[in-house]
């Protein structure tokens, strides 16, 4: 049996649109074993929605490795144990893709290198800032212009609060709302914010995070999809959040803090004042990605 654990991820981290992603200590687990026919079992998040057929995203990624190697896939049983909420901005689709790729590579005796797995993951997902931290762990800085380049940075010591509202935003829909052009001043501000974000995290100058998490490229547009977005952001800051932003394309919101419980309560209350049911998660950055969390049992 092959077992893989894949962390949740937060992409577009602060101002790092399509560039900076981070792995989080919430996991999906995939177990793979030989079978007479394809069989897929799902537990946890998405139990009533995830396909049990060949169009299942985990299986499609698993099958893609066999295609890459010119191999006919074996019949397998996939057991999915999911903790990552679907379509909330926490990398559920990337976790599925990475789980399938890493499990298939282990199943076949690890023929593909890290770079090849990353390339396949980006081909399926379209963007690297979710799949790269799911695969590698840590904080990952990514580029696709023109070649794929991903650099892993170590995790930092802050707590992470996630406020996950009870509605979905599909990434494709969230991308449609973005403008084709932005003002030069907005682009300049984002470059500055990214510099301060990285400086804050890796020099422990956490007071710089309030500026370092600000964004003008995607968040002002996507914030309209989250009721009371700026009110929730301010409530989190007053409760002790050092920096707050959308997670991925939303609707989940992410906050960095040294005192997670008050921040979680504040974000939960602010959402509920808007009539939105919400779950909060207190987690931390995750150092290990799926590559280090795969086992042959």
C-alpha positions as CSV (number, residue, x, y, z in Angstrom):
1,X,0.0,0.0,0.0
2,X,1.1,3.6,-0.8
3,X,0.1,6.3,1.7
4,X,0.6,10.0,0.9
5,X,-0.3,13.0,3.1
6,X,-0.7,16.4,1.3
7,X,-0.9,19.7,3.1
8,X,-3.4,22.4,2.5
9,X,-2.0,25.5,0.9
10,X,-2.6,29.3,0.8
11,X,-1.7,30.8,-2.6
12,X,-1.5,34.4,-3.7
13,X,-0.1,35.0,-0.2
14,X,-0.9,38.6,0.7
15,X,0.4,40.5,-2.3
16,X,2.1,37.5,-3.9
17,X,-0.5,37.0,-6.7
18,X,0.4,33.8,-8.6
19,X,3.8,34.0,-7.0
20,X,3.9,33.1,-3.3
21,X,2.2,30.1,-1.6
22,X,2.5,28.4,1.7
23,X,1.8,24.9,3.0
24,X,-0.4,24.6,6.1
25,X,-0.8,21.8,8.7
26,X,-4.2,20.6,7.5
27,X,-3.9,17.4,5.4
28,X,-5.6,15.2,2.9
29,X,-4.5,11.6,2.9
30,X,-4.5,9.1,0.0
31,X,-4.0,5.4,0.3
32,X,-3.5,3.3,-2.9
33,X,-3.5,-0.5,-3.2
34,X,-3.9,-2.9,-6.1
35,X,-7.5,-3.9,-7.0
36,X,-9.4,-6.0,-9.5
37,X,-11.0,-2.8,-10.7
38,X,-10.9,0.9,-10.1
39,X,-12.5,1.7,-6.7
40,X,-12.6,5.0,-4.9
41,X,-13.6,5.6,-1.3
42,X,-14.0,9.1,0.1
43,X,-14.1,10.2,3.7
44,X,-14.3,13.6,5.3
45,X,-14.6,16.8,3.2
46,X,-16.4,16.4,-0.1
47,X,-17.7,12.9,0.7
48,X,-21.0,13.6,-1.1
49,X,-19.5,15.5,-4.1
50,X,-16.3,13.9,-5.2
51,X,-16.4,11.5,-8.1
52,X,-15.8,7.8,-7.7
53,X,-15.1,7.4,-11.4
54,X,-12.2,7.9,-13.8
55,X,-12.8,11.7,-13.8
56,X,-11.8,11.9,-10.1
57,X,-9.0,14.4,-10.0
58,X,-6.8,12.2,-7.8
59,X,-7.1,9.3,-10.2
60,X,-6.5,11.6,-13.3
61,X,-3.3,12.7,-11.7
62,X,-2.4,9.1,-10.8
63,X,-3.1,8.1,-14.4
64,X,-1.0,11.0,-15.8
65,X,2.2,9.5,-14.3
66,X,1.6,6.2,-16.2
67,X,1.0,8.2,-19.4
68,X,4.2,10.1,-18.9
69,X,6.1,6.9,-18.6
70,X,4.3,5.1,-21.4
71,X,2.8,2.6,-19.0
72,X,-0.6,1.0,-18.9
73,X,-2.1,1.8,-15.5
74,X,-2.9,-1.0,-13.0
75,X,-6.4,-1.2,-11.5
76,X,-6.2,0.3,-8.1
77,X,-8.3,1.2,-5.0
78,X,-8.0,4.8,-3.8
79,X,-9.0,5.7,-0.3
80,X,-9.3,9.5,0.2
81,X,-9.4,11.0,3.7
82,X,-9.9,14.7,3.3
83,X,-9.5,17.5,5.9
84,X,-9.2,20.4,3.4
85,X,-12.4,22.2,2.6
86,X,-13.4,22.2,-1.1
87,X,-13.4,25.4,-3.2
88,X,-12.5,27.7,-0.3
89,X,-9.1,29.0,-1.3
90,X,-7.1,26.3,0.6
91,X,-5.7,24.3,-2.3
92,X,-8.1,21.3,-2.3
93,X,-7.7,20.7,-6.0
94,X,-3.9,21.1,-5.8
95,X,-3.8,18.6,-2.9
96,X,-5.7,16.1,-5.1
97,X,-3.4,16.5,-8.0
98,X,-0.2,16.3,-5.9
99,X,-1.6,13.2,-4.0
100,X,-2.2,11.4,-7.3
101,X,1.2,12.2,-8.8
102,X,3.2,11.4,-5.7
103,X,1.4,8.2,-5.1
104,X,1.7,7.0,-8.6
105,X,5.4,7.8,-8.6
106,X,5.9,5.8,-5.4
107,X,3.8,3.0,-6.8
108,X,6.1,2.7,-9.8
109,X,9.3,2.9,-7.8
110,X,10.0,6.6,-7.9
111,X,11.0,7.0,-11.6
112,X,10.2,10.8,-11.8
113,X,12.4,13.5,-10.3
114,X,10.9,16.3,-8.2
115,X,11.2,18.7,-11.2
116,X,9.2,16.4,-13.4
117,X,6.5,15.9,-10.8
118,X,6.3,19.7,-10.3
119,X,6.0,20.2,-14.1
120,X,3.1,17.7,-14.3
121,X,1.3,19.3,-11.4
122,X,1.5,22.7,-12.9
123,X,0.4,21.4,-16.3
124,X,-2.8,20.0,-14.6
125,X,-3.5,22.8,-12.2
126,X,-2.3,25.8,-14.4
127,X,-0.5,27.7,-11.7
128,X,2.4,26.8,-9.4
129,X,1.7,28.7,-6.2
130,X,-0.7,26.0,-4.8
131,X,0.8,22.8,-6.1
132,X,4.4,23.7,-5.3
133,X,4.0,24.1,-1.5
134,X,1.7,21.1,-1.5
135,X,4.5,19.1,-3.1
136,X,7.5,20.7,-1.4
137,X,6.1,22.2,1.9
138,X,7.2,25.5,3.4
139,X,6.8,28.8,1.7
140,X,7.4,28.7,-2.0
141,X,8.2,31.6,-4.4
142,X,7.2,30.7,-8.0
143,X,7.5,32.0,-11.5
144,X,6.3,30.8,-14.9
145,X,7.8,33.6,-17.0
146,X,9.0,32.1,-19.2
147,X,10.2,28.9,-17.4
148,X,8.9,27.3,-14.3
149,X,11.0,28.2,-11.3
150,X,10.1,27.4,-7.7
151,X,12.2,28.1,-4.6
152,X,11.3,26.8,-1.2
153,X,11.8,29.0,1.9
154,X,11.7,27.7,5.5
155,X,8.5,28.1,7.6
156,X,8.2,30.8,10.2
157,X,7.0,30.6,13.8
158,X,3.6,32.4,13.7
159,X,0.2,30.8,14.1
160,X,-2.2,30.9,11.2
161,X,-5.9,31.4,11.6
162,X,-8.2,30.4,8.8
163,X,-11.8,31.7,8.6
164,X,-13.6,29.5,6.2
165,X,-17.2,30.6,5.3
166,X,-19.9,28.3,4.3
167,X,-20.0,29.1,0.6
168,X,-17.7,28.4,-2.3
169,X,-15.8,30.4,-4.9
170,X,-14.4,28.5,-7.8
171,X,-10.9,29.7,-8.9
172,X,-12.0,30.1,-12.5
173,X,-14.9,32.4,-11.4
174,X,-12.7,34.4,-9.1
175,X,-10.2,34.9,-12.0
176,X,-12.9,36.2,-14.3
177,X,-13.6,39.1,-12.0
178,X,-10.0,40.4,-12.3
179,X,-9.2,43.4,-14.6
180,X,-7.0,42.9,-17.7
181,X,-4.9,46.0,-16.7
182,X,-3.9,47.6,-13.5
183,X,-2.6,51.1,-12.6
184,X,1.2,51.5,-12.5
185,X,0.9,52.7,-8.9
186,X,-1.0,49.6,-7.9
187,X,1.7,47.4,-9.4
188,X,4.4,49.3,-7.7
189,X,2.7,49.0,-4.4
190,X,2.4,45.3,-4.7
191,X,6.1,44.9,-5.5
192,X,6.9,46.9,-2.3
193,X,4.4,44.8,-0.3
194,X,6.0,41.5,-1.4
195,X,9.4,42.8,-0.3
196,X,8.1,43.8,3.1
197,X,6.2,40.5,3.4
198,X,9.4,38.4,2.9
199,X,11.4,40.8,5.1
200,X,8.9,40.6,7.9
201,X,8.7,36.8,7.9
202,X,12.4,36.1,7.7
203,X,13.7,38.8,10.0
204,X,10.9,38.3,12.5
205,X,10.0,42.0,12.0
206,X,6.3,41.0,12.4
207,X,5.1,44.6,12.8
208,X,5.8,45.0,9.1
209,X,3.2,42.4,8.2
210,X,0.3,44.8,8.2
211,X,1.9,46.5,5.2
212,X,3.4,43.4,3.8
213,X,0.1,41.6,3.5
214,X,-1.6,44.4,1.5
215,X,-2.6,43.8,-2.1
216,X,-4.0,45.8,-5.0
217,X,-3.8,43.3,-7.8
218,X,-6.6,40.8,-6.9
219,X,-7.9,41.4,-3.4
220,X,-9.9,44.6,-4.0
221,X,-11.8,42.9,-6.8
222,X,-12.3,39.5,-5.1
223,X,-13.2,41.1,-1.8
224,X,-16.6,41.9,-3.3
225,X,-17.4,38.2,-3.3
226,X,-17.0,38.0,0.5
227,X,-19.7,39.8,2.5
228,X,-18.1,42.3,4.9
229,X,-14.6,41.5,3.8
230,X,-12.9,44.7,5.0
231,X,-14.9,44.7,8.3
232,X,-13.7,41.2,9.0
233,X,-10.2,42.2,8.2
234,X,-10.3,45.1,10.6
235,X,-11.9,43.0,13.4
236,X,-9.1,40.5,13.0
237,X,-6.5,43.2,13.3
238,X,-8.1,44.6,16.4
239,X,-8.0,41.2,18.0
240,X,-4.3,40.8,17.4
241,X,-3.8,39.7,13.8
242,X,-0.5,40.9,12.4
243,X,-1.5,40.6,8.8
244,X,-4.8,39.5,7.1
245,X,-5.7,38.6,3.5
246,X,-7.7,36.4,1.3
247,X,-6.5,32.8,1.1
248,X,-5.9,31.9,-2.5
249,X,-8.9,33.2,-4.5
250,X,-11.1,33.0,-1.4
251,X,-13.6,33.0,0.2
252,X,-11.4,31.8,3.2
253,X,-9.4,34.5,4.9
254,X,-6.0,33.9,6.5
255,X,-4.5,35.8,9.4
256,X,-1.0,35.6,10.9
257,X,-0.9,36.1,14.7
258,X,0.9,35.2,18.0
259,X,-2.5,35.0,19.8
260,X,-4.8,32.8,17.6
261,X,-7.8,32.3,19.8
262,X,-9.0,35.9,20.0
263,X,-8.4,36.4,16.3
264,X,-10.4,33.3,15.5
265,X,-13.3,34.4,17.7
266,X,-13.2,37.9,16.2
267,X,-13.3,36.7,12.6
268,X,-16.0,34.2,13.4
269,X,-18.2,36.8,15.0
270,X,-17.7,39.3,12.1
271,X,-18.7,36.7,9.5
272,X,-21.8,35.7,11.6
273,X,-22.9,39.4,11.9
274,X,-23.1,39.3,8.1
275,X,-25.3,36.2,8.3
276,X,-22.5,33.9,7.1
277,X,-21.8,30.6,8.8
278,X,-18.1,30.0,9.2
279,X,-15.6,27.5,10.5
280,X,-12.2,28.6,11.9
281,X,-9.0,26.6,11.9
282,X,-6.0,27.4,14.0
283,X,-2.9,25.9,12.3
284,X,0.7,26.6,11.5
285,X,3.0,26.7,8.4
286,X,3.9,23.2,7.4
287,X,7.6,22.4,6.6
288,X,7.1,19.0,4.9
289,X,5.2,18.6,1.7
290,X,3.9,15.4,0.0
291,X,7.3,14.4,-1.2
292,X,8.4,13.8,2.4
293,X,5.1,12.5,3.5
294,X,4.8,9.5,1.3
295,X,5.2,6.0,2.6
296,X,5.2,2.4,1.2
297,X,3.5,0.2,3.7
